Amino acid sequence: MVHAYILIQTEVGRAAAVARQIAGLPGITAAEDVTGPYDVIVRAEASDVDELGRLVVAKVQRVDGITRTLTCPVVHLG
């Protein structure tokens, strides 16, 4: 299982709506609107890196109101 955090920038005033919409997608375990350089932080899981990529490109990035995403896969060192 692959886990990742997806950092999302949205159009002004759209963070809460984007977080609500993303929270309902399969493979998303949490979606929170936050303050700072990113507007929404999402935790996602997939069976492998390819499935994670498909989740981000085919589902998350298609949510209306998103302007940019940054996907950060979780690694376990040691």
Secondary structure, DSSP 8 states (H G I E B T S, - for coil): -EEEEEEEEESTT-HHHHHHHHHTSTTEEEEEE-SSS-SEEEEEEESSHHHHHHIIIIIGGGSTTEEEEEEEE-----
